[in-house]
Amino acid sequence: MAAFMDKDFLLSTPTARRLFHETAEGCPIIDYHCHLNPKEIWEDVRYENITRVWLGGDHYKWRLMRCAGVDEKYITGDASDHDKFIKWAEVLGKAIGNPLYHWSHLELQRYFGWYGALSAKTAEEVWQLTKEKLQQPGFSARGLITRSNVSIVCTTDDPVDSLEYHEKLAADPTFRTNVLPAWRPDKAMNIEKATWKDYIAQLSAVTGMTIHSFEALKVALQLRMDYFAAHGCTLSDHALNYVMNAPATEEEVEAIMARRLRGEAVTAEEEAAFKHAFMTFAAGEYTRRKWAMQLHYGCRRDNNKTMFERLGPDTGYDCIDNYAPSAQTAAFLGSLEAAGKLPRTILYSLNPNDNQAIDTICGCFQSSEAVTKVQHGSAWWFNDHFQGMTDQLTSLANLGYLAGFVGMLTDSRSFLSYPRHEYFRRILCRLLGEWVEDGRFPDDFDLLSEIVRGVSYENAKRWFGFPEK
């Protein structure tokens, strides 16, 4: 019987253990997609207790607690931080098979030096230990990032954001991690939202121009892209229901936007046409600027309308959507390729059934511009567990080029989330080790180490073209 989450956790073969300990374990982390707050990094915030840093905005944990029947008072309600943590410990103690069990214990091990099993029995011990540790040097936001060996962090930023904290961090020689913005223009694209007109007014104010047409919107976005580029941005990110292919004429797109600016609603067909035009414009700009484009899709959001009205978005009420037509994804990328406007692209679907479709689509649009120019993104959100990561890596290896993969991201709002990269690297080394030891790949450690080092760190550094701090 293997020991509980010891130094060889998940490393089932001698090859896996050697690959992880001699190669993957020491690689720096590039967190190219997360939701950390740059203001909190600049201010080097400290957390009074583990509830503040662990449970404060983590809808993964909230969702699990609801599944276990915990009253909302102890999740997003007015219970004390202590009582919320105790409830979380009670739930986690029985969360067998859930990745939160592994992530949470890796975080307790790596940051707090605690190697027990969190449960109702040990909750008070962990509460006191972590509360004391969080007051020590090295446990602030910057301290936790440095402790995690993070070389680059890309936050998720709206076109209207000032980027003032990125600017301050870039000028601070005492903090070596490079904190860069990532362009996320969803609010400008989501023409169907009730808040879209207000957002366009906000974008108008920031750019100092009246946005009265689609052409004007493109000019405004170009101005903000220039601003982001001046602050080191090299990548974009888009949340889509699916990657749509709904071409329309310029006149049709302008008419759709004009009606929406007058306060009229748009049909589903008009929404798709506008978003297609928006994404086509954006992809062309990314190609010109040598930015990467990330497309996240396959999520159905805010399903519990009662709780949405009470708590708002991103509170644990989203699910996998099974509508992601691969024909439209391929057609959209094909139209960009034909126009010479296909940037380096990463495709992520929240639906694991899309793995093979994504990998075969990616294979249609590769070129010598980059190693794996079109990527199958890391197992994401509901898939970043042992089986989900294993399935994504296996599909990519079967149908694409695993050695060119840019690897793991956190997609997190927590400064304690970086052991997710360790979890991913252990699964990667386990998989490669199994393939070697059952004779499916040569026992060439130098070559295997090059692959692991690439997927863990070097591929992302090269593929995204990050500037030096």
Buried (B, 14 or more C-beta within 10 A) or exposed (E): EEEEBEEBBBBBBEBBBBBBBEBBBEBBBBBBBBBBBBBBBBBEBEBEBBBBBBBBBBBBBBBBBBEBEBEBEBBBEEBEBBBBBBBBBBBBBEBEEBBBBBBBBBBBBBBBEBEBBBBBEBBEEBBEBBBEBBEEEEBBBBBBBBBBBBBBBBBBBBBBBEBEBBBBBBEEEEBEBBBBBBBBBBBBBBBBEEEBBEBBEBBBEBBEBEBEBBBBBBEBBBBBBEBBBEBBBBBBBBBBBBBBBBBBEEEBBBBBBEBBBEEEEBEEEBBBBBBBBBBBBBBBBBBEBEBBBBBBBBBBEBEBEEBBEEBEEEBBBBEBBEEBEBEBBBBBBBBBBEEEBBBBBBBBBBBBEBBBBBBBBBBEBBEEEBBBBBBBBBBBBBBBBBEBBBBBBBBBBEBBBBBBBBBBBBBBBBBBBBBBBBBBBBBBBBBBBBBBBEEEBEEEBEEBBBBBBBBBBBBBBBBBEBBEB
